[in-house]
Amino acid sequence: MMPAKNAYWIHDTVKDSNYLNGVKVLPRCKCSNCGYVSNYEKPVCPSCGAKIVGSKTAGETEDGE
């Protein structure tokens, strides 16, 4: 059995002047390991089985995805 890989949820954002930082983080997110799209964060990705250790916005990732 292979050990579980760690991953994080990547959230999309939109500009919105009603928010303090001018950005609204959307609930829809995708797994950084396999790209699976979910409507909310889950502790484990249902597609690849990666253990989710946090979340980032699309602008915070190394590749900008």
Secondary structure, DSSP 8 states (H G I E B T S, - for coil): -----EEEEEEEEEE-TTSTTSEEEEEEEEETTT--EESS--SB-TTT--EEEEEEEGGGSSS--
